[in-house]
């Protein structure tokens, strides 16, 4: 069981949903400045997704937890992140599979799904812990949601 405290996002919505996941994945950063991270290595990432909204769907959910898990865990768990060419690109530093880009990619994946829902929930932030001492929080800028 995960017991984490995450940075909070102030928002005006009635409902806030948080989903925690573990993702076991390998990656490498294809750049000489990455040092030993240029070699293939793995992490058990801890991911937290924060979604908010004012309305529930016809089943009483803001978003079904299982759907969130499938979108993220179902795609990335037990993979080499660099192999996901739709998300990461070794020729574009803005798309290397760094923790920052992993967090942004998870946000984009979830928000794309949320945009299809009639009650329009929104992803407020994605927290990705790579190691016990290192994590990234991705939040879209105002107007990007």
HELIX and SHEET records of a PDB file:
HELIX    1   1 UNK A   32  UNK A   38  5                                   7    
HELIX    2   2 UNK A   65  UNK A   76  1                                  12    
HELIX    3   3 UNK A   81  UNK A   83  5                                   3    
HELIX    4   4 UNK A   93  UNK A   95  5                                   3    
HELIX    5   5 UNK A   99  UNK A  114  1                                  16    
SHEET    1   A 5 UNK A  79  UNK A  80  0                                        
SHEET    2   A 5 UNK A  15  UNK A  27  1                                        
SHEET    3   A 5 UNK A  41  UNK A  53 -1                                        
SHEET    4   A 5 UNK A 122  UNK A 131 -1                                        
SHEET    5   A 5 UNK A 134  UNK A 138 -1                                        
END                                                                             
